[in-house]
């Protein structure tokens, strides 16, 4: 192709796929200036105008504003510099859209009221410092004063959401629901009771680290009974209750008596709150961990079984 060939706006439109109106618009703003004019005064453009217009169209499709595009085509700014700046801006916009999508999806799925929607929206928009303060406040309410220098510190870490800055929509939704749980006074009180149970077991057992195997014992003893459809009040459940009671008596260092069964029941009822399992499910989503096993059915079954044997 001859580099000296000049094109009218109509010819340039056919070559670039842009409209005559769009080319005239870019030309009037000095982004693609005419090389010459015909004797009748019509604008004529050189071959470089084709490349400039192709670049302009690409940059417009990427969302760049006209002043920035002009500086790029005039080589006042390099394209990598502009791309980096706009990529950062888009990342912020994407984050905002993820938050909106997460909130709207939750509102639709959970049938939230206007007040609940407002709270969810505020929780989704918390800054990093605000999220961190909420997390620390919740964990302090659960574990404060129970031995920060012991293995409780490890348990506390294992219950801490990481709130990643580049969270996807599912992580945002999980974070918002986690924050709602963390702000629930009743849930906080239940988590505190569970932590105090751990501390009491440690003190009675005369050991220096909190025992964390009680939930595993319940899971292991009750899992088969649940799978087999054994009723908690049936005679088939007797040996399971006896094993759980013996295990808890060993933890507390006391005999299996009426008071021990009362303590065991309280421990099982505390663990049967489905919000506890939900907490750890949300934590796994936020932190990218494997989905934890649901222990609520095993604790609920065990609590029913123990209660049935304590009734007159």
Residue pairs with C-beta under 8 A, 6 or more apart in sequence:
1 47
3 46
3 47
4 46
5 46
5 47
6 35
6 36
6 44
6 45
6 46
7 15
7 44
7 45
7 46
7 47
7 49
7 50
8 38
8 42
8 43
8 44
8 45
9 20
9 23
9 24
9 27
9 42
9 43
9 45
10 20
12 18
12 23
12 45
12 49
12 50
12 53
13 19
13 20
13 23
15 50
16 23
16 50
16 53
16 54
16 57
17 57
18 53
18 57
23 32
23 53
26 32
26 53
26 56
27 33
27 34
27 43
29 66
29 70
30 70
31 52
31 56
31 66
31 69
31 70
31 73
32 45
32 49
32 52
32 53
32 56
32 73
34 43
34 44
34 45
35 44
35 45
35 46
35 49
36 44
37 43
37 44
38 44
52 73
55 72
55 73
56 69
56 73
59 68
59 69
59 72
59 82
60 69
62 86
63 86
63 90
64 72
64 82
64 86
68 77
68 82
71 77
71 82
72 78
72 79
72 82
91 166
95 166
98 167
98 168
98 169
98 172
99 124
99 125
99 172
101 169
101 172
102 124
102 169
102 172
102 173
102 176
103 117
103 120
103 121
103 124
103 176
105 169
105 173
106 112
106 120
106 173
106 176
106 177
107 117
107 120
110 116
112 120
119 180
120 176
120 180
123 175
123 176
123 179
123 180
124 172
124 175
124 176
126 134
126 179
128 163
128 165
131 163
131 175
131 179
132 163
134 179
134 182
134 183
135 160
135 161
135 163
135 182
137 182
138 182
138 183
138 188
139 156
139 159
139 160
141 188
141 191
141 192
142 156
142 159
142 188
142 191
142 192
142 194
142 195
143 152
143 155
143 156
143 195
146 152
146 195
146 196
146 198
146 199
147 153
147 199
147 202
147 210
148 156
150 208
150 209
150 210
151 209
151 210
152 195
152 198
152 199
152 210
155 198
155 210
155 212
159 279
159 280
159 283
161 175
161 178
161 282
161 283
161 286
161 287
162 286
162 287
163 175
163 286
164 171
164 286
164 288
167 175
167 286
170 285
171 285
171 286
171 288
174 282
174 285
174 286
175 282
175 286
177 278
177 282
178 279
178 282
178 283
178 286
181 187
181 275
181 278
181 279
181 282
182 188
184 275
187 273
187 275
187 279
190 270
190 273
190 275
190 276
191 276
191 279
193 270
194 270
194 271
194 276
197 266
197 267
197 270
198 210
198 211
198 212
199 210
200 252
201 210
201 211
201 214
201 251
201 252
202 208
202 209
202 210
202 211
204 251
204 252
204 253
204 254
205 211
205 251
205 252
205 253
206 253
211 251
214 247
214 248
214 251
214 267
215 271
215 295
215 299
217 244
217 247
218 244
218 268
218 271
218 295
218 298
218 299
218 302
219 293
219 295
219 298
221 240
221 243
221 244
221 302
222 240
222 298
222 301
222 302
223 298
225 236
225 237
225 240
225 301
226 297
226 298
226 301
230 236
230 237
231 237
232 301
232 302
232 304
232 305
232 308
233 304
233 305
233 308
237 305
238 309
240 302
240 305
241 302
241 305
241 306
241 309
244 264
244 302
244 306
245 256
245 260
245 261
245 264
245 306
246 256
248 260
248 263
248 264
248 267
249 255
249 256
249 260
252 260
252 263
254 260
258 310
261 306
261 309
261 310
262 310
264 306
265 303
265 306
265 307
265 310
268 299
268 302
268 303
268 306
269 299
269 303
271 295
271 296
271 299
272 296
272 299
272 300
272 302
272 303
273 296
274 296
276 295
276 296
277 292
277 294
277 295
277 296
280 292
281 291
281 292
281 294
283 289
284 290
284 291
284 292
